[in-house]
Structure formats: C-alpha cells, structure tokens
Amino acid sequence: MASYDLVVIGSGPGGYVCAIRAAQLGMKVAVVEKWSTFGGTCLNIGCIPSKALLYASELFEEAGHKFDKMGIKVSKPELDLPTLLKFKDQAVDGNVKGVAFLFKKNKIEAFQGVGRVLGTGRVEVKAADGKTQVVETKNIVIASGSDVAKLKGIEIDEKRVVSSEGALKLGKVPAKLLVIGAGVIGLELGSVWRRLGAEVTVVEFLDRILPGMDGEVARQFQRILEKQGITFKLGAKVTSVDASVKLLKAQIEPAAGGAAQTLDADVVLVAIGRVPVTDGLGLKEAGVALDNRGRVVVDPHFATNVAGIYAIGDVIAGPLLAHKAEDEGVAVAEILAGQAGHVNYDAIPAVVYTSPEVASVGKTEEELKQAGIAYNVGKFPFTANGRAKSNQATDGFVKFLADAKTDRVLGVHMVGVEVGEMIHECAVLMEFGGSAEDLARTCHAHPTRSEAVKEAALAVGKRSIHI
Ligand SMILES: Cc1cc2nc3c(=O)[nH]c(=O)nc-3n(C[C@H](O)[C@H](O)[C@H](O)COP(=O)(O)OP(=O)(O)OC[C@H]3O[C@@H](n4cnc5c(N)ncnc54)[C@H](O)[C@@H]3O)c2cc1C
C-alpha cells in the first residue's frame, strides 16, 4: 500500500498550493482529484475562464465604443463567439497544464478519482472505472472546494437556465439575460454578456448589490453599471422560472412580499452563491464535524476535530476566494512541517473584475460602525487624478478608513479602472500595521492612478493636494 506524509483531496488553488508547499518542505505528498484536469473551480470553471471572457469582451466594447473618440478609425467590430470561447478555453488549458507540470516538478503523486476519508491516516481513491485503492498517510488535507448553490424550484439545465459554469460557454449571445444575484459572479458574468450584446437585468434579494463590500462603493458601482446599461431590481426575489415555453418566464416578487411580476428572458443565470462540497468524502463516517452551513469546522491551525485531518479553502468558513484558499494551503503545509503557518484574515484583498473594477481590503465602514471602532475617512475621486483624466476614465474613487486614535489603516475600498492591481500596496501596508500617514509619505510615480491611493491617504489628515 502506498504511504505518504500528506494526502490532499482536491486540486483547486487550496489543494494544489498546499501540496506544492508541503513538497518544498520535504514531505512525500499525493493529491486526489476527481476531475480529469487539475486546478479546481478556479482554473477550470471560475477565476481563469471568467477573466478571459471579461478581458476579451472589454476589448470588444472598447473597439466598438471608445476607439473613435481617440481618433482611431476601425470598422464596427464583429463578434466571433466560437473564437472568443476558444480563447477562454486556451486560457484554461494553459493553466491546468501548468498545475500538472508543477506536480511533476515537485514530485507530487496525482491520483485521478474520488477521494474518501476512511478515518485518520487512510484515504480511499475510486477511479472512474470503479476500481478502488487505499493509500496510507500521516495527514489528510480536505480541499474539496464549493459548488453552485441551487434555488429551490428552479432547475438548472446549463443551457437556458444556467449556473456560472453554463454562463461561461453560452453558444449564442442571449437577447435578454436575467441574472439572479448581485454578487461578484453575477455582476462579472452579467457584464460579459452585456458587452457582447445582451440586455441584462439583475434581480437581488437584498436592497443593495455586492453584499459584504463597502456600502458607499457598492452604491457608486451600481450607478456606473446602470450607466453601462444593466438594470437592477433590488429587494426582489425570483420565485420560479417557466422553461416550458420558448422564452423563459421568470416570476419576480418583492422580497418584502407583494404583487408578482413576470420577466421574459432567453437565459437565466442563477448566481446566488456557493455551497461547500462535503458529499461522498466519508466525513460523517469519520466523525468530522460540520457547521450549520455544511462547512468543515477547523481550529486556527486548520485542524478538524479528528486527529490528522485538516481542511482549507471554500470548504471551510471565510471568503470564497482563490487566494484565501492558497494562503490557507501554504499555512497548513507549514504547520504540518512544524512551522508557524498563519493567515491574516484582516488583509485579504477582494476584487470584482468588471470595468471599472472594485477592490477592497480590510474592514468596511459598516463593519467598523457595528464594532464601535472610531475611524477617520480619507477619500479621493479619480476625476482629480491626472492619469485618469488623460485617459478619460475618471469613474470611481479611493477610500481609506484609519483608526481615529492611532491612524492605523483598517480598510481600503476602491472603485475604478485597474484598482484590482492597485489594492495590493494597501494590503502590504496593512500586513505591516501601517498608518495612513505611512502611505501618504510614500512617493508615488506620476502620472499613475496609484497617486489617487496616496491622495486618499493624505485625505485622512485632510491634506490632499489635488482637490
Ligand atoms: C465563475 C467564478 C469566478 C470566480 N472568480 C474568482 C476570482 O476572480 N478570484 C477569486 O479569488 N476567486 C474566484 N472564484 C472563487 C474561486 O474559484 C474559489 O474560491 C476557489 O476555487 C476555491 O478553491 P478550493 O481549492 O477551496 O476549491 P476548488 O477550486 O473548488 O477545488 C476543489 C477541487 O476538489 C475536487 N474534489 C472535490 N471533492 C473531491 C473528492 N471527493 N475527491 C477528489 N476530488 C474532489 C474538485 O473536483 C475540485 O477540483 C470564482 C468562482 C467562480 C465559480
């Protein structure tokens, strides 16, 4: 029987990064993956393909609407959807092959099949042909990720009623796309198909978009998306979708109750969230505790209640983000190697990859208010940033939230072009316990959009220069 120091179940960003770090630290490592390619949701049907579509559709829109304003004459761009989807598939292919290469490079054994925990130290792998084998291991890390959350009474066929997975490969641009859920995935994929020509309506149960993100940022971002042509129905719920007719008919009711309304759609995208994957892993039989939302319960060292079994990524509590899963993968590998692995959950950036982007790190104003923490705000709009003005891309702003007594930065929130790349100086600042003053005194190159970050930090002390 094969024997390892560590067996990781799942090869998403949590699992594959954990395996690589553990191998670097000298452990004998195996990964069990039930899909035919590595990389999990992120590389196969999540971050990577969605970003390829966002990129290509953004350029399509720019070529159609912005080039002429800059004096660039091109004929009206035509959409070749099969080639655009192929571009996305190539992005996936390159990335999943990259993980296979890294496994080889780090001498990580990969088992293709469904992994099931048989208790401390034993994992069963069931291959697609039904053959099973058992491997022995000192430690097990569960990195089984998450799956699409279903909406009661609405059946997903991945053709007309789709999840994010189907929305990444629609064979035709829908004339009308109805998105259920105004979270990151719904807004990103809604933006893709709007740019490619769909009329997009987003229905959200709450009275705001981007739940969990800073409210002021979400409100301004909603106005920007509305200007781009997306329609929002907030405080509303989709109660059914009739797929027996040619055009889908969705019943929509106010969340607070009241008269229903029918909306027609060619495609409905269900994007109401994700649920942890724990089925078939043998967790119940092994006695591994789950919380009331079905997530594996872990202590601050990612250990479950069963000796030698750990869990990371989307299958445990916390934001459903690839980089959060990766950092947990590194931390648990280091802990298993006797080092002090740690994840700072107060400095995990989050990005919405639309155009403009939304980016945040740390606490929102709502969270600080709720916690009763006194804070100062420093804001700076891109309308006053030289680079943004020169590119005529001035939507959005940067907002710093700093402790009122110590000036330590507690959160930074931005909406604007490329802010997903700009948030990281704030994450580094927060990792080092930095103050708004620290950032305000750091020289920033001119002309860059990042100068707006410095100006927002200056604004905490009411001394922005360019406004
Ligand atoms: C459309 C979309 C866009 C996204 N965009 C972003 C983004 O831009 N940025 C970001 O940070 N996050 C994004 N996410 C979220 C991100 O994909 C997840 O947070 C991340 O993939 C979680 O990583 P993980 O390793 O925990 O699990 P996963 O990536 O879900 O991987 C789990 C793996 O475990 C395997 N597995 C499960 N059970 C078993 C078993 N019993 N045996 C063997 N294998 C098993 C699965 O097949 C899968 O490969 C997006 C998600 C979606 C759906």
PDBQT file of the ligand as one rigid body, heavy atoms in Angstrom, charges set to zero:
ROOT
HETATM    1  C1  LIG A 501     -17.352  31.870 -12.052  1.00  0.00    +0.000 C 
HETATM    2  C2  LIG A 501     -16.420  32.005 -10.885  1.00  0.00    +0.000 A 
HETATM    3  C3  LIG A 501     -15.485  33.015 -10.880  1.00  0.00    +0.000 A 
HETATM    4  C4  LIG A 501     -14.601  33.137  -9.811  1.00  0.00    +0.000 A 
HETATM    5  N1  LIG A 501     -13.688  34.143  -9.849  1.00  0.00    +0.000 NA
HETATM    6  C5  LIG A 501     -12.828  34.295  -8.826  1.00  0.00    +0.000 A 
HETATM    7  C6  LIG A 501     -11.834  35.302  -8.863  1.00  0.00    +0.000 A 
HETATM    8  O1  LIG A 501     -11.736  36.061  -9.821  1.00  0.00    +0.000 OA
HETATM    9  N2  LIG A 501     -10.987  35.396  -7.822  1.00  0.00    +0.000 N 
HETATM   10  C7  LIG A 501     -11.069  34.577  -6.732  1.00  0.00    +0.000 A 
HETATM   11  O2  LIG A 501     -10.270  34.718  -5.802  1.00  0.00    +0.000 OA
HETATM   12  N3  LIG A 501     -11.990  33.597  -6.672  1.00  0.00    +0.000 NA
HETATM   13  C8  LIG A 501     -12.872  33.445  -7.693  1.00  0.00    +0.000 A 
HETATM   14  N4  LIG A 501     -13.784  32.428  -7.650  1.00  0.00    +0.000 N 
HETATM   15  C9  LIG A 501     -13.815  31.564  -6.453  1.00  0.00    +0.000 C 
HETATM   16  C10 LIG A 501     -12.697  30.528  -6.527  1.00  0.00    +0.000 C 
HETATM   17  O3  LIG A 501     -12.836  29.775  -7.702  1.00  0.00    +0.000 OA
HETATM   18  C11 LIG A 501     -12.746  29.631  -5.305  1.00  0.00    +0.000 C 
HETATM   19  O4  LIG A 501     -12.703  30.409  -4.136  1.00  0.00    +0.000 OA
HETATM   20  C12 LIG A 501     -11.561  28.668  -5.292  1.00  0.00    +0.000 C 
HETATM   21  O5  LIG A 501     -11.557  27.862  -6.450  1.00  0.00    +0.000 OA
HETATM   22  C13 LIG A 501     -11.603  27.764  -4.053  1.00  0.00    +0.000 C 
HETATM   23  O6  LIG A 501     -10.525  26.901  -4.085  1.00  0.00    +0.000 OA
HETATM   24  P1  LIG A 501     -10.551  25.482  -3.370  1.00  0.00    +0.000 P 
HETATM   25  O7  LIG A 501      -9.210  24.899  -3.592  1.00  0.00    +0.000 OA
HETATM   26  O8  LIG A 501     -11.042  25.627  -1.983  1.00  0.00    +0.000 OA
HETATM   27  O9  LIG A 501     -11.665  24.630  -4.129  1.00  0.00    +0.000 OA
HETATM   28  P2  LIG A 501     -11.984  24.347  -5.658  1.00  0.00    +0.000 P 
HETATM   29  O10 LIG A 501     -11.275  25.262  -6.565  1.00  0.00    +0.000 OA
HETATM   30  O11 LIG A 501     -13.470  24.296  -5.742  1.00  0.00    +0.000 OA
HETATM   31  O12 LIG A 501     -11.371  22.907  -5.904  1.00  0.00    +0.000 OA
HETATM   32  C14 LIG A 501     -11.860  21.772  -5.280  1.00  0.00    +0.000 C 
HETATM   33  C15 LIG A 501     -11.396  20.564  -6.052  1.00  0.00    +0.000 C 
HETATM   34  O13 LIG A 501     -11.684  19.407  -5.269  1.00  0.00    +0.000 OA
HETATM   35  C16 LIG A 501     -12.126  18.378  -6.125  1.00  0.00    +0.000 C 
HETATM   36  N5  LIG A 501     -12.871  17.424  -5.299  1.00  0.00    +0.000 N 
HETATM   37  C17 LIG A 501     -13.987  17.643  -4.559  1.00  0.00    +0.000 A 
HETATM   38  N6  LIG A 501     -14.355  16.534  -3.905  1.00  0.00    +0.000 NA
HETATM   39  C18 LIG A 501     -13.452  15.568  -4.245  1.00  0.00    +0.000 A 
HETATM   40  C19 LIG A 501     -13.279  14.220  -3.898  1.00  0.00    +0.000 A 
HETATM   41  N7  LIG A 501     -14.116  13.608  -3.060  1.00  0.00    +0.000 N 
HETATM   42  N8  LIG A 501     -12.255  13.543  -4.443  1.00  0.00    +0.000 NA
HETATM   43  C20 LIG A 501     -11.384  14.154  -5.300  1.00  0.00    +0.000 A 
HETATM   44  N9  LIG A 501     -11.503  15.425  -5.651  1.00  0.00    +0.000 NA
HETATM   45  C21 LIG A 501     -12.511  16.135  -5.137  1.00  0.00    +0.000 A 
HETATM   46  C22 LIG A 501     -12.964  19.111  -7.153  1.00  0.00    +0.000 C 
HETATM   47  O14 LIG A 501     -13.107  18.320  -8.320  1.00  0.00    +0.000 OA
HETATM   48  C23 LIG A 501     -12.116  20.361  -7.387  1.00  0.00    +0.000 C 
HETATM   49  O15 LIG A 501     -11.169  20.160  -8.393  1.00  0.00    +0.000 OA
HETATM   50  C24 LIG A 501     -14.674  32.248  -8.717  1.00  0.00    +0.000 A 
HETATM   51  C25 LIG A 501     -15.606  31.211  -8.723  1.00  0.00    +0.000 A 
HETATM   52  C26 LIG A 501     -16.465  31.085  -9.795  1.00  0.00    +0.000 A 
HETATM   53  C27 LIG A 501     -17.459  29.961  -9.789  1.00  0.00    +0.000 C 
ENDROOT
TORSDOF 0
